């Protein structure tokens, strides 16, 4: 213990001297870690979570720890409480993942109407930049939020860079295709812009219809798979709340072995179900994925 304390004091003194002399060594964070942090931050922004990734994961871990303490008190066994506590810790991730999908889906569904607004604005004599800027005030509500900064960015950076900023914030395959076409239309200009946008409305509508069909077919299976894994553990907690043979068994050596085997099988089931139910979504070509 004295050796550890002496090392800590020595490191502290070295840091203090380094701060005074200006010679503290810089710590290089691996680029992979920085990229992962950026992806998590983008994911939280898309989900509408106003906090950093570190605070989000710390909060989720704290919720799981509190749940673990409560379930241990109720069931009298740490092994019974572990799996439900982990499920509760992962609940914020699942909840905000669903919220993120809903928000991104709202943007995707709004694009056909938004493109029709662009066509109408251009037909009325506006330029493409003015038509896109009008989405922030008169477009569909999800696109109003997405393009809220566009008018200011367009004045500061120009139309092309402003669209690229919006594209990086949305980080969505449908929005990627639309914005890339808008970038091409901005470069081409002239009467071709209207025909490009009209074709884009038709293609985007077809893509969204196909994605709706795929999402509807897989939703029920994903819900059933998660319930099958988690529900038995909450039933087990309910059985061990009161003193009796169930609590006595799962506090014994044989019960602990049973719980360990069950936890391993549950973990294996989660992995298998995750792989089987994984959606091979369209990969972003014009940007990096925004999902951790």
Residue frames as qw, qx, qy, qz and C-alpha x, y, z in Angstrom:
[[0.000, 0.885, 0.465, 0.000, 0.00, 0.00, 0.00],
 [0.302, -0.789, 0.104, 0.525, 2.86, 2.38, 0.81],
 [0.409, -0.108, 0.599, 0.680, 4.44, 1.65, -2.56],
 [0.191, 0.632, 0.658, 0.362, 1.19, 2.46, -4.37],
 [0.157, -0.932, -0.260, 0.199, 0.74, 5.65, -2.37],
 [0.408, -0.581, 0.307, 0.634, 4.34, 6.67, -3.08],
 [0.366, 0.189, 0.663, 0.625, 3.85, 6.08, -6.83],
 [0.066, 0.816, 0.548, 0.170, 0.66, 8.18, -6.82],
 [0.273, -0.879, -0.036, 0.390, 2.44, 11.03, -5.01],
 [0.451, -0.325, 0.486, 0.675, 5.33, 10.82, -7.44],
 [0.286, 0.457, 0.668, 0.513, 3.08, 10.94, -10.50],
 [0.072, -0.914, -0.397, 0.043, 1.16, 13.89, -8.99],
 [0.359, -0.746, 0.160, 0.537, 4.39, 15.83, -8.33],
 [0.429, -0.045, 0.604, 0.670, 5.63, 15.09, -11.84],
 [0.181, 0.680, 0.619, 0.350, 2.40, 16.40, -13.34],
 [0.195, -0.928, -0.202, 0.243, 2.53, 19.55, -11.22],
 [0.404, -0.547, 0.368, 0.634, 6.14, 20.25, -12.24],
 [0.375, 0.224, 0.687, 0.581, 5.29, 19.53, -15.86],
 [0.082, 0.845, 0.515, 0.119, 2.33, 21.93, -15.75],
 [0.264, -0.877, 0.021, 0.402, 4.54, 24.67, -14.28],
 [0.363, -0.439, 0.550, 0.610, 7.37, 24.07, -16.78],
 [0.599, 0.560, -0.093, -0.566, 5.00, 23.50, -19.71],
 [0.190, 0.433, -0.851, -0.227, 6.43, 20.07, -20.49],
 [0.684, 0.049, 0.616, -0.388, 3.43, 17.80, -19.89],
 [0.136, -0.103, 0.858, 0.485, 3.57, 15.07, -22.56],
 [0.583, 0.176, -0.120, -0.784, 0.66, 15.12, -24.96],
 [0.502, 0.047, 0.854, -0.130, -1.50, 12.04, -25.05],
 [0.292, 0.198, -0.590, -0.727, -2.42, 10.96, -28.54],
 [0.672, 0.178, 0.540, -0.475, -5.90, 9.55, -28.83],
 [0.354, 0.029, 0.833, 0.424, -6.11, 6.86, -31.55],
 [0.273, 0.103, -0.349, -0.890, -8.00, 7.98, -34.63],
 [0.367, -0.257, -0.855, -0.261, -10.28, 4.96, -34.31],
 [0.217, -0.464, -0.677, 0.528, -11.37, 6.12, -30.85],
 [0.076, 0.344, 0.030, -0.935, -12.02, 9.64, -32.13],
 [0.324, -0.019, -0.640, -0.696, -14.03, 8.30, -35.05],
 [0.336, -0.370, -0.865, 0.039, -16.05, 6.07, -32.75],
 [0.109, -0.455, -0.469, 0.749, -16.73, 9.04, -30.48],
 [0.193, 0.214, -0.255, -0.923, -17.86, 11.11, -33.45],
 [0.353, -0.180, -0.806, -0.439, -20.22, 8.35, -34.59],
 [0.274, -0.456, -0.773, 0.345, -21.74, 8.10, -31.10],
 [0.005, -0.396, -0.206, 0.895, -22.17, 11.88, -30.94],
 [0.285, 0.067, -0.508, -0.810, -23.91, 11.88, -34.34],
 [0.345, -0.295, -0.882, -0.129, -26.14, 9.01, -33.24],
 [0.183, -0.491, -0.622, 0.582, -27.22, 10.87, -30.10],
 [0.106, 0.298, -0.088, -0.945, -27.84, 14.05, -32.09],
 [0.342, -0.075, -0.695, -0.629, -30.09, 12.16, -34.50],
 [0.370, -0.404, -0.832, 0.089, -31.96, 10.64, -31.54],
 [0.222, -0.762, -0.154, -0.589, -32.51, 14.08, -30.04],
 [0.754, -0.515, -0.292, 0.283, -30.45, 13.39, -26.89],
 [0.134, 0.916, -0.158, 0.345, -28.81, 16.63, -25.64],
 [0.636, -0.681, 0.361, 0.032, -25.82, 15.01, -23.93],
 [0.194, 0.655, -0.713, -0.159, -22.37, 13.66, -24.69],
 [0.795, 0.084, -0.583, -0.145, -21.75, 9.94, -25.32],
 [0.321, 0.181, -0.757, 0.539, -19.87, 9.66, -22.01],
 [0.352, -0.080, 0.432, -0.827, -22.78, 11.06, -19.99],
 [0.778, 0.049, -0.261, -0.570, -25.23, 8.83, -21.85],
 [0.734, 0.101, -0.669, 0.056, -23.33, 5.62, -21.13],
 [0.133, 0.154, -0.690, 0.694, -22.60, 6.62, -17.54],
 [0.533, -0.066, 0.206, -0.818, -26.30, 7.32, -17.00],
 [0.830, 0.060, -0.421, -0.362, -27.25, 3.96, -18.52],
 [0.550, 0.145, -0.746, 0.347, -24.71, 2.17, -16.31],
 [0.130, -0.152, 0.542, -0.816, -26.03, 4.00, -13.25],
 [0.722, -0.043, -0.050, -0.688, -29.59, 2.93, -14.07],
 [0.806, 0.098, -0.579, -0.077, -28.44, -0.67, -14.38],
 [0.324, 0.193, -0.719, 0.584, -26.55, -0.49, -11.09],
 [0.399, -0.126, 0.366, -0.831, -29.56, 0.93, -9.22],
 [0.828, 0.025, -0.262, -0.496, -31.75, -1.77, -10.78],
 [0.639, 0.179, -0.723, 0.195, -29.23, -4.39, -9.68],
 [0.014, 0.171, -0.660, 0.731, -29.36, -3.19, -6.07],
 [0.613, -0.043, 0.155, -0.774, -33.16, -3.13, -6.04],
 [0.844, 0.114, -0.414, -0.323, -33.48, -6.57, -7.61],
 [0.448, 0.214, -0.781, 0.380, -30.91, -8.06, -5.23],
 [0.253, -0.121, 0.548, -0.788, -32.96, -6.76, -2.31],
 [0.743, 0.062, -0.019, -0.666, -36.15, -8.20, -3.79],
 [0.880, 0.190, -0.398, -0.173, -34.82, -11.58, -4.91],
 [0.711, -0.611, 0.346, -0.026, -32.01, -12.14, -2.40],
 [0.826, -0.014, 0.413, 0.382, -29.64, -13.31, -5.16],
 [0.037, -0.668, 0.344, 0.659, -27.12, -11.38, -7.23],
 [0.210, -0.070, 0.850, 0.478, -27.23, -14.00, -9.98],
 [0.227, 0.629, 0.743, -0.010, -31.00, -13.68, -10.36],
 [0.046, 0.884, 0.207, -0.417, -30.71, -9.88, -10.57],
 [0.358, -0.410, 0.450, 0.708, -27.81, -9.57, -13.03],
 [0.265, 0.272, 0.730, 0.568, -29.58, -10.28, -16.34],
 [0.020, 0.844, 0.531, 0.075, -32.65, -8.06, -15.63],
 [0.284, -0.808, 0.015, 0.516, -30.30, -5.29, -14.47],
 [0.351, -0.193, 0.566, 0.721, -28.31, -5.54, -17.70],
 [0.177, 0.562, 0.711, 0.384, -31.58, -5.39, -19.66],
 [0.120, -0.917, -0.333, 0.186, -32.57, -2.23, -17.77],
 [0.365, -0.609, 0.265, 0.653, -29.13, -0.71, -18.40],
 [0.272, 0.021, 0.677, 0.684, -29.55, -1.34, -22.13],
 [0.199, 0.710, 0.669, -0.092, -33.10, 0.01, -22.19],
 [0.049, 0.825, -0.002, -0.563, -32.05, 3.67, -22.84],
 [0.149, -0.354, 0.695, 0.608, -29.97, 2.50, -25.81],
 [0.183, 0.335, 0.887, 0.259, -32.91, 0.55, -27.23],
 [0.113, 0.790, 0.508, -0.325, -35.40, 3.35, -26.53],
 [0.039, 0.787, -0.172, -0.591, -33.34, 6.08, -28.16],
 [0.218, -0.141, 0.806, 0.532, -32.43, 3.78, -31.05],
 [0.198, 0.571, 0.790, 0.106, -36.13, 3.43, -31.77],
 [0.036, 0.871, 0.237, -0.430, -36.60, 7.17, -31.33],
 [0.155, -0.540, 0.491, 0.665, -33.72, 7.82, -33.72],
 [0.229, 0.172, 0.857, 0.428, -35.26, 5.51, -36.33],
 [0.141, 0.760, 0.623, -0.120, -38.58, 7.32, -35.99],
 [0.038, -0.829, 0.038, 0.557, -36.98, 10.75, -36.37],
 [0.171, -0.355, 0.677, 0.622, -34.93, 9.65, -39.36],
 [0.237, 0.385, 0.862, 0.232, -37.98, 7.97, -40.86],
 [0.131, 0.837, 0.401, -0.348, -39.96, 11.19, -40.51],
 [0.046, -0.682, 0.361, 0.635, -37.27, 13.01, -42.48],
 [0.212, -0.062, 0.857, 0.466, -37.25, 10.31, -45.16],
 [0.207, 0.591, 0.779, 0.018, -41.05, 10.33, -45.52],
 [0.058, 0.846, 0.203, -0.491, -41.03, 14.14, -45.73],
 [0.312, -0.351, 0.506, 0.724, -38.66, 14.25, -48.69],
 [0.257, 0.422, 0.732, 0.469, -41.23, 13.69, -51.50],
 [0.030, -0.902, -0.430, 0.031, -43.39, 16.58, -50.24],
 [0.338, -0.742, 0.141, 0.561, -40.29, 18.68, -49.70],
 [0.371, -0.075, 0.619, 0.688, -39.13, 18.03, -53.26],
 [0.158, 0.679, 0.650, 0.302, -42.56, 18.98, -54.58],
 [0.181, -0.915, -0.186, 0.308, -42.24, 22.25, -52.66],
 [0.390, -0.471, 0.406, 0.679, -38.88, 22.81, -54.33],
 [0.306, 0.307, 0.706, 0.560, -40.38, 22.18, -57.77],
 [0.010, 0.857, 0.511, 0.063, -43.22, 24.61, -57.02],
 [0.296, -0.821, 0.026, 0.488, -40.79, 27.28, -55.79],
 [0.371, -0.241, 0.554, 0.705, -38.58, 26.94, -58.87],
 [0.219, 0.536, 0.707, 0.406, -41.63, 27.05, -61.13],
 [0.103, -0.919, -0.356, 0.138, -42.58, 30.32, -59.39],
 [0.395, 0.846, -0.106, 0.343, -39.26, 31.85, -60.44],
 [0.522, -0.792, 0.316, -0.014, -37.08, 31.30, -57.40],
 [0.373, 0.600, -0.707, 0.039, -33.51, 30.12, -57.61],
 [0.783, -0.100, -0.612, 0.050, -32.55, 26.70, -56.25],
 [0.324, 0.089, -0.582, 0.741, -30.84, 28.28, -53.23],
 [0.355, -0.168, 0.167, -0.904, -33.94, 30.31, -52.40],
 [0.780, -0.141, -0.405, -0.455, -36.16, 27.26, -52.86],
 [0.677, -0.049, -0.664, 0.313, -34.02, 25.15, -50.52],
 [0.103, 0.130, -0.460, 0.872, -33.88, 27.98, -47.96],
 [0.539, -0.238, -0.095, -0.803, -37.68, 28.12, -47.98],
 [0.709, -0.160, -0.685, -0.049, -37.78, 24.55, -46.63],
 [0.315, -0.002, -0.627, 0.713, -36.68, 25.97, -43.28],
 [0.231, 0.098, 0.309, -0.917, -39.90, 27.99, -43.01],
 [0.673, 0.203, -0.027, -0.711, -42.54, 26.48, -45.30],
 [0.474, 0.240, -0.825, -0.196, -41.41, 22.89, -45.87],
 [0.794, -0.348, -0.475, -0.147, -42.64, 19.76, -44.04],
 [0.524, -0.817, 0.154, -0.183, -41.95, 19.94, -40.31],
 [0.882, -0.285, 0.196, 0.319, -39.09, 17.37, -40.21],
 [0.640, 0.409, 0.155, 0.632, -37.30, 19.20, -43.02],
 [0.099, -0.922, -0.019, -0.374, -37.84, 22.55, -41.31],
 [0.691, -0.683, 0.220, 0.082, -35.78, 21.26, -38.40],
 [0.847, 0.009, 0.285, 0.448, -33.14, 19.72, -40.67],
 [0.467, 0.501, 0.226, 0.693, -32.74, 22.87, -42.79],
 [0.286, -0.908, -0.275, 0.135, -33.11, 25.41, -39.97],
 [0.446, -0.662, 0.237, 0.554, -29.44, 26.45, -40.30],
 [0.647, 0.316, 0.492, 0.488, -29.28, 26.28, -44.09],
 [0.232, 0.925, 0.205, 0.220, -30.15, 29.95, -44.91],
 [0.326, -0.901, 0.264, 0.109, -27.39, 31.21, -42.62],
 [0.702, -0.272, 0.545, 0.368, -24.90, 28.59, -43.81],
 [0.607, 0.571, 0.430, 0.348, -25.70, 29.37, -47.45],
 [0.088, 0.989, -0.006, 0.122, -24.90, 33.05, -46.88],
 [0.442, -0.777, 0.431, 0.123, -21.64, 32.23, -45.10],
 [0.554, -0.293, 0.729, 0.276, -20.35, 29.23, -47.07],
 [0.326, 0.277, -0.606, -0.670, -22.37, 29.02, -50.26],
 [0.830, -0.001, -0.050, -0.555, -25.08, 26.62, -51.36],
 [0.780, 0.240, -0.578, 0.009, -22.88, 23.57, -51.96],
 [0.281, 0.238, -0.740, 0.563, -20.99, 23.59, -48.63],
 [0.468, -0.163, 0.361, -0.790, -24.22, 24.38, -46.76],
 [0.877, 0.050, -0.231, -0.418, -25.90, 21.33, -48.30],
 [0.646, 0.249, -0.681, 0.239, -22.90, 19.20, -47.32],
 [0.080, -0.256, 0.633, -0.726, -23.23, 20.35, -43.70],
 [0.726, -0.049, 0.152, -0.669, -26.92, 19.37, -43.69],
 [0.835, 0.210, -0.481, -0.168, -26.00, 16.05, -45.28],
 [0.396, 0.271, -0.753, 0.450, -23.44, 15.28, -42.55],
 [0.327, -0.171, 0.521, -0.770, -25.98, 16.12, -39.82],
 [0.825, 0.055, -0.031, -0.561, -28.72, 13.94, -41.30],
 [0.112, -0.412, 0.904, 0.017, -26.34, 11.02, -42.03],
 [0.690, 0.255, 0.580, -0.349, -29.07, 9.10, -43.85],
 [0.425, 0.019, 0.743, 0.517, -28.95, 7.19, -47.13],
 [0.268, 0.739, 0.598, 0.153, -32.18, 8.68, -48.53],
 [0.075, -0.957, -0.040, 0.278, -31.08, 12.20, -47.62],
 [0.456, -0.430, 0.530, 0.571, -27.65, 11.45, -49.13],
 [0.417, 0.338, 0.702, 0.468, -29.20, 10.66, -52.51],
 [0.117, 0.898, 0.422, 0.044, -31.48, 13.69, -52.44],
 [0.237, -0.892, 0.120, 0.366, -28.78, 16.14, -51.37],
 [0.494, -0.233, 0.593, 0.592, -26.27, 14.77, -53.90],
 [0.336, 0.575, 0.630, 0.398, -28.84, 15.36, -56.64],
 [0.061, -0.967, -0.226, 0.104, -29.42, 18.87, -55.27],
 [0.422, -0.641, 0.346, 0.540, -25.67, 19.49, -55.41],
 [0.438, 0.131, 0.669, 0.585, -25.60, 18.36, -59.05],
 [0.160, 0.804, 0.535, 0.202, -28.63, 20.52, -59.82],
 [0.232, -0.910, -0.027, 0.344, -26.93, 23.49, -58.17],
 [0.429, -0.401, 0.512, 0.627, -23.86, 22.99, -60.35],
 [0.341, 0.350, 0.713, 0.503, -25.83, 22.50, -63.56],
 [0.133, 0.438, 0.189, -0.869, -28.47, 25.19, -63.02],
 [0.241, 0.126, -0.552, -0.788, -30.90, 26.21, -65.73],
 [0.720, -0.032, -0.141, -0.679, -34.11, 24.52, -66.85],
 [0.624, 0.113, -0.773, -0.014, -32.73, 21.04, -66.16],
 [0.062, -0.196, 0.709, -0.675, -33.14, 21.56, -62.41],
 [0.659, -0.001, 0.199, -0.726, -36.92, 21.13, -62.53],
 [0.844, 0.187, -0.418, -0.281, -36.78, 17.88, -64.52],
 [0.400, 0.282, -0.789, 0.372, -34.11, 16.50, -62.20],
 [0.261, -0.133, 0.605, -0.740, -36.24, 17.22, -59.14],
 [0.776, 0.074, -0.031, -0.625, -39.38, 15.71, -60.68],
 [0.762, 0.215, -0.609, -0.037, -37.54, 12.47, -61.43],
 [0.190, 0.262, -0.752, 0.575, -36.14, 12.50, -57.91],
 [0.561, -0.128, 0.315, -0.755, -39.64, 12.73, -56.43],
 [0.882, 0.112, -0.262, -0.376, -40.71, 9.56, -58.25],
 [0.655, 0.267, -0.667, 0.235, -37.61, 7.54, -57.35],
 [0.032, -0.280, 0.648, -0.708, -37.67, 8.61, -53.69],
 [0.706, -0.098, 0.154, -0.685, -41.36, 7.69, -53.35],
 [0.881, 0.145, -0.420, -0.163, -40.70, 4.20, -54.75],
 [0.446, 0.306, -0.705, 0.459, -37.73, 3.65, -52.41],
 [0.282, -0.251, 0.515, -0.770, -39.71, 4.70, -49.34],
 [0.837, -0.029, -0.071, -0.542, -42.58, 2.37, -50.22],
 [0.801, 0.196, -0.560, 0.083, -40.19, -0.58, -50.48],
 [0.210, 0.301, -0.670, 0.645, -38.52, 0.29, -47.15],
 [0.565, -0.220, 0.266, -0.749, -41.94, 0.48, -45.46],
 [0.910, 0.033, -0.280, -0.303, -42.76, -3.05, -46.60],
 [0.641, 0.250, -0.633, 0.355, -39.43, -4.43, -45.33],
 [0.061, -0.317, 0.546, -0.773, -39.77, -2.67, -41.96],
 [0.717, -0.175, 0.089, -0.669, -43.33, -3.91, -41.41],
 [0.887, 0.087, -0.438, -0.122, -42.43, -7.54, -42.14],
 [0.611, 0.192, -0.610, 0.467, -39.56, -7.63, -39.62],
 [0.225, -0.535, 0.296, -0.759, -40.98, -5.56, -36.75],
 [0.840, -0.355, 0.004, -0.411, -43.09, -8.27, -35.07],
 [0.916, 0.073, -0.327, 0.223, -40.29, -10.83, -35.20],
 [0.352, 0.434, -0.432, 0.708, -37.81, -8.46, -33.53],
 [0.461, -0.491, 0.233, -0.701, -40.26, -7.63, -30.73],
 [0.947, -0.204, -0.115, -0.221, -41.04, -11.30, -30.06],
 [0.777, 0.252, -0.415, 0.400, -37.34, -12.20, -30.00],
 [0.094, 0.471, -0.440, 0.759, -36.52, -9.62, -27.33],
 [0.674, -0.400, 0.140, -0.605, -39.50, -10.56, -25.17],
 [0.957, -0.029, -0.287, -0.039, -38.58, -14.26, -25.31],
 [0.607, 0.295, -0.478, 0.562, -35.08, -13.52, -23.98],
 [0.007, 0.370, -0.393, 0.841, -35.90, -11.01, -21.21],
 [0.645, -0.395, -0.126, -0.642, -39.35, -12.02, -19.90],
 [0.847, -0.202, -0.487, 0.064, -38.32, -15.31, -18.20],
 [0.459, 0.122, -0.475, 0.741, -35.80, -13.45, -16.04],
 [0.273, -0.309, 0.164, -0.896, -38.42, -11.02, -14.76],
 [0.821, -0.281, -0.328, -0.373, -40.69, -13.98, -14.03],
 [0.738, -0.017, -0.541, 0.403, -37.80, -15.50, -12.07],
 [0.095, 0.254, -0.365, 0.891, -37.44, -12.28, -10.04],
 [0.590, -0.330, -0.070, -0.734, -41.16, -12.41, -9.26],
 [0.868, -0.175, -0.458, -0.082, -40.83, -16.03, -8.08],
 [0.662, -0.029, -0.474, 0.580, -37.96, -15.23, -5.72],
 [0.119, -0.618, 0.078, -0.773, -39.40, -12.05, -4.19],
 [0.710, -0.521, 0.140, -0.453, -40.94, -13.98, -1.27],
 [0.197, -0.450, 0.860, -0.141, -39.10, -16.51, 0.91],
 [0.894, 0.128, 0.222, -0.367, -39.80, -20.06, -0.13],
 [0.857, -0.045, 0.453, 0.241, -38.46, -23.00, -2.09],
 [0.613, 0.723, 0.121, 0.296, -37.73, -20.96, -5.23],
 [0.030, -0.927, 0.304, -0.220, -35.58, -18.43, -3.36],
 [0.701, -0.524, 0.483, 0.017, -33.87, -21.16, -1.37],
 [0.880, 0.224, 0.339, 0.246, -33.00, -23.13, -4.50],
 [0.532, 0.756, 0.034, 0.380, -31.58, -20.20, -6.48],
 [0.210, -0.881, 0.366, -0.214, -29.46, -19.16, -3.49],
 [0.858, -0.305, 0.404, 0.089, -27.94, -22.64, -3.28],
 [0.292, -0.469, 0.655, 0.516, -24.98, -23.92, -5.25],
 [0.395, 0.296, 0.820, 0.289, -27.15, -25.83, -7.71],
 [0.234, 0.865, 0.418, -0.152, -29.31, -22.79, -8.29],
 [0.099, -0.811, 0.291, 0.497, -26.27, -20.62, -8.99],
 [0.336, -0.171, 0.790, 0.484, -25.00, -23.12, -11.56],
 [0.340, 0.591, 0.726, 0.092, -28.46, -23.19, -13.14],
 [0.109, 0.930, 0.160, -0.311, -28.50, -19.39, -13.35],
 [0.220, -0.622, 0.520, 0.543, -25.01, -19.25, -14.85],
 [0.355, 0.124, 0.838, 0.396, -25.96, -21.76, -17.53],
 [0.247, 0.771, 0.586, -0.039, -29.21, -19.90, -18.21],
 [0.030, -0.882, 0.082, 0.463, -27.35, -16.57, -18.42],
 [0.286, -0.371, 0.687, 0.556, -24.89, -18.07, -20.90],
 [0.316, 0.393, 0.817, 0.278, -27.69, -19.46, -23.03],
 [0.142, 0.885, 0.372, -0.242, -29.50, -16.11, -22.91],
 [0.127, -0.742, 0.344, 0.561, -26.34, -14.32, -24.03],
 [0.303, -0.070, 0.819, 0.483, -25.89, -16.83, -26.84],
 [0.272, 0.640, 0.718, 0.044, -29.54, -16.35, -27.82],
 [0.055, 0.892, 0.095, -0.439, -29.11, -12.58, -27.93],
 [0.187, -0.519, 0.590, 0.589, -26.10, -12.93, -30.22],
 [0.285, 0.184, 0.873, 0.351, -27.84, -15.40, -32.54],
 [0.200, 0.777, 0.588, -0.107, -31.06, -13.38, -32.67],
 [0.047, -0.820, 0.104, 0.560, -29.09, -10.22, -33.28],
 [0.186, -0.320, 0.715, 0.593, -27.33, -11.78, -36.26],
 [0.223, 0.384, 0.865, 0.232, -30.48, -13.35, -37.66],
 [0.090, 0.844, 0.512, -0.130, -32.53, -10.17, -37.22],
 [0.288, -0.502, 0.176, 0.796, -29.86, -7.78, -38.41],
 [0.520, 0.792, 0.281, -0.151, -31.13, -5.52, -41.15],
 [0.602, -0.031, 0.367, 0.708, -28.69, -5.28, -44.01],
 [0.182, 0.887, 0.260, -0.334, -29.57, -1.67, -44.56],
 [0.609, 0.716, 0.062, 0.336, -28.26, 0.36, -47.41],
 [0.648, -0.347, -0.053, 0.676, -24.72, 1.52, -46.78],
 [0.087, 0.940, 0.041, -0.326, -23.93, 5.20, -47.06],
 [0.764, 0.375, 0.187, 0.492, -21.88, 5.93, -50.15],
 [0.241, 0.738, -0.002, 0.630, -21.43, 9.67, -49.63],
 [0.280, -0.680, 0.384, -0.559, -20.73, 9.55, -45.88],
 [0.249, 0.165, -0.910, 0.288, -20.05, 7.33, -42.93],
 [0.494, -0.491, -0.693, -0.185, -22.64, 5.50, -40.91],
 [0.162, -0.520, 0.291, -0.787, -24.08, 7.28, -37.94],
 [0.848, -0.389, -0.134, -0.333, -24.96, 4.32, -35.81],
 [0.170, -0.640, 0.715, -0.224, -22.77, 3.05, -32.99]]
